Amino acid sequence: NWSSAQREFLLAIGGFHPQFTPPTGFPALKRITIDMPSGPVSKLRLAAYLAITSNTVQFGANLDVFLGVAGFGLAVHLGFDALLQIDPFHFEADISGSVALTAGGDNLMSVGLDATISGPPPWTITGSFKVHIIFFDVSKSFSISWGDSAPAEPIPAVNVLPLLSAALADSRNWGTRLPTSAPALVSLRAPDAS
């Protein structure tokens, strides 16, 4: 989308990161999906996306697998969404995974993990770990950070043009002189007029 008021670039294949707000008027996209039902025993579904903007790279995928028979089954989910911002540099990835034993569409037992990794320094991992057994739920949250949390001091801006003009105007920059302590390797003399 190039307009005189606002310049934006977005190339998306299958969508974009859930936290990214696309430009106004950008069409809604569906994830690129591979759906492989292989009968009543197993099913596999993979959905993915990739997006590139003028300042970000975004990608993600979800994989769902089901193995089961006679109303009982094992459901597995793995997923991630990653957003890499170029300027200022920032990385964020959401990761999820779960394994569940199901009966008639209900979870009898399950184990799940949801986490977010972000940085640069400080790098942080936050999330939760969950266990479900019929009528019993246990959840544990965690947060780990490492790296220097102090932002780097900004480099002061320098107006280069006056410094360059002064250097060009200085006559010492247009000639050469040997240091007084250095012996001359070459000596020159004026040619004889005769």
C-alpha positions as CSV (number, residue, x, y, z in Angstrom):
1,N,0.0,0.0,0.0
2,W,1.8,3.2,-1.2
3,S,0.0,6.5,-0.7
4,S,1.2,10.1,-0.4
5,A,0.2,10.3,3.3
6,Q,1.5,7.0,4.6
7,R,3.9,4.5,3.0
8,E,3.5,0.8,4.1
9,F,4.7,-2.5,2.8
10,L,3.1,-5.8,3.7
11,L,3.6,-9.1,2.0
12,A,1.5,-11.8,3.7
13,I,1.1,-15.5,2.9
14,G,-1.6,-17.0,5.1
15,G,-1.9,-14.1,7.5
16,F,0.2,-12.3,10.1
17,H,1.1,-12.4,13.8
18,P,-2.0,-12.1,16.1
19,Q,-0.7,-9.0,17.7
20,F,0.1,-7.2,14.4
21,T,-2.5,-4.7,13.2
22,P,-2.5,-4.8,9.3
23,P,-3.0,-1.6,7.3
24,T,-6.5,-0.3,6.8
25,G,-8.2,-2.1,3.8
26,F,-5.8,-5.1,3.8
27,P,-7.8,-8.2,3.2
28,A,-8.4,-10.8,5.9
29,L,-6.3,-13.9,5.1
30,K,-6.8,-17.6,6.1
31,R,-3.8,-19.7,7.2
32,I,-2.2,-21.9,4.6
33,T,-3.6,-25.3,5.7
34,I,-2.7,-29.0,5.2
35,D,-5.6,-31.1,6.4
36,M,-4.9,-34.9,6.2
37,P,-7.7,-37.0,7.6
38,S,-6.5,-40.6,7.2
39,G,-9.7,-42.4,8.3
40,P,-11.3,-42.9,11.7
41,V,-8.0,-43.6,13.5
42,S,-5.9,-40.5,12.8
43,K,-6.1,-36.9,11.7
44,L,-3.4,-34.3,11.0
45,R,-3.8,-30.6,10.5
46,L,-1.1,-28.0,9.9
47,A,-1.8,-24.3,9.5
48,A,0.9,-21.7,8.9
49,Y,1.6,-18.1,7.8
50,L,4.5,-15.8,6.8
51,A,4.4,-12.0,6.7
52,I,7.0,-9.4,5.9
53,T,6.5,-5.7,6.4
54,S,8.9,-2.8,6.1
55,N,10.0,-3.3,9.7
56,T,9.0,-6.8,10.8
57,V,9.2,-10.5,9.9
58,Q,6.4,-12.6,11.2
59,F,5.8,-16.4,11.0
60,G,3.9,-19.1,12.8
61,A,2.3,-22.5,12.6
62,N,-0.1,-24.8,14.5
63,L,0.1,-28.6,14.3
64,D,-2.8,-30.7,15.6
65,V,-2.7,-34.5,15.5
66,F,-5.4,-36.9,16.7
67,L,-5.1,-40.6,17.1
68,G,-8.1,-42.5,18.3
69,V,-10.6,-45.3,18.0
70,A,-14.1,-46.0,19.4
71,G,-14.5,-42.5,21.0
72,F,-11.1,-42.6,22.8
73,G,-8.1,-40.8,21.5
74,L,-4.9,-38.9,22.0
75,A,-4.9,-35.3,20.9
76,V,-1.6,-33.4,20.4
77,H,-1.2,-29.7,19.7
78,L,2.0,-27.7,19.0
79,G,2.1,-24.1,17.9
80,F,4.1,-20.9,17.7
81,D,3.8,-17.3,16.6
82,A,7.0,-15.3,16.1
83,L,7.4,-11.5,15.5
84,L,10.8,-10.1,14.7
85,Q,10.9,-6.3,14.7
86,I,13.9,-4.8,12.9
87,D,14.2,-1.2,14.2
88,P,14.4,-1.0,17.1
89,F,15.3,-4.7,17.3
90,H,12.8,-6.7,19.3
91,F,11.9,-10.4,19.2
92,E,8.8,-12.1,20.6
93,A,7.6,-15.7,20.2
94,D,4.5,-17.4,21.7
95,I,4.8,-21.1,22.1
96,S,2.1,-23.6,23.0
97,G,1.9,-27.4,23.3
98,S,-0.5,-29.9,24.8
99,V,-1.2,-33.6,25.0
100,A,-4.7,-34.8,26.0
101,L,-6.4,-38.2,26.4
102,T,-10.0,-37.7,25.3
103,A,-13.2,-39.7,25.6
104,G,-16.3,-38.7,23.6
105,G,-14.8,-35.3,22.9
106,D,-14.0,-34.5,26.6
107,N,-10.5,-34.4,28.1
108,L,-9.9,-37.1,30.7
109,M,-6.2,-36.1,31.2
110,S,-4.1,-33.4,29.7
111,V,-0.8,-31.6,30.0
112,G,-0.2,-28.2,28.5
113,L,2.5,-25.5,28.2
114,D,2.0,-21.9,27.1
115,A,5.1,-19.6,27.0
116,T,6.3,-16.3,25.6
117,I,9.9,-15.5,24.9
118,S,10.9,-11.9,24.3
119,G,14.0,-9.8,24.1
120,P,16.6,-8.4,23.5
121,P,18.0,-7.8,26.9
122,P,16.5,-8.4,29.2
123,W,15.5,-11.7,27.6
124,T,12.3,-13.0,29.3
125,I,10.4,-16.3,29.3
126,T,7.0,-16.2,30.9
127,G,4.2,-18.8,30.8
128,S,2.3,-21.4,32.5
129,F,2.3,-25.2,32.8
130,K,-1.1,-27.0,33.3
131,V,-2.1,-30.5,34.3
132,H,-5.7,-31.7,34.1
133,I,-6.9,-35.1,35.4
134,I,-10.7,-35.6,35.2
135,F,-12.0,-33.2,37.9
136,F,-8.6,-32.0,39.1
137,D,-6.6,-29.1,37.7
138,V,-3.1,-27.9,38.6
139,S,-1.5,-24.8,37.1
140,K,1.9,-23.3,37.7
141,S,3.1,-19.9,36.3
142,F,6.7,-19.0,35.7
143,S,8.8,-16.0,34.7
144,I,12.5,-16.0,34.1
145,S,14.6,-13.0,32.9
146,W,18.3,-12.7,32.1
147,G,20.6,-10.2,30.5
148,D,21.4,-6.5,31.1
149,S,18.1,-4.6,31.6
150,A,19.7,-1.1,31.3
151,P,19.1,0.3,27.9
152,A,22.2,1.4,26.0
153,E,22.9,5.1,26.1
154,P,22.0,6.7,22.8
155,I,24.8,8.1,20.7
156,P,24.5,11.8,20.5
157,A,23.7,13.2,17.0
158,V,26.5,15.1,15.4
159,N,26.1,17.7,12.6
160,V,28.9,16.6,10.2
161,L,28.7,19.4,7.7
162,P,30.4,22.1,9.7
163,L,33.2,19.7,10.7
164,L,33.7,18.7,7.1
165,S,33.7,22.3,5.9
166,A,36.3,23.2,8.5
167,A,38.5,20.3,7.6
168,L,38.4,21.1,3.9
169,A,39.2,24.8,4.6
170,D,42.3,24.0,6.7
171,S,45.3,24.3,4.4
172,R,47.3,21.8,6.6
173,N,45.0,19.1,5.2
174,W,46.2,19.8,1.7
175,G,49.9,19.4,2.2
176,T,52.4,17.0,3.7
177,R,55.2,17.6,6.2
178,L,57.6,15.1,7.7
179,P,57.8,14.9,11.5
180,T,60.9,16.8,12.7
181,S,62.4,13.6,14.2
182,A,62.0,11.5,11.1
183,P,64.9,11.4,8.5
184,A,64.0,12.0,4.9
185,L,64.2,9.0,2.7
186,V,64.1,11.1,-0.5
187,S,65.6,14.5,-1.1
188,L,64.6,16.8,-3.9
189,R,66.5,19.7,-5.4
190,A,65.5,22.3,-8.0
191,P,66.9,21.5,-11.5
192,D,69.7,23.6,-12.8
193,A,68.5,26.1,-15.3
194,S,71.4,25.3,-17.7
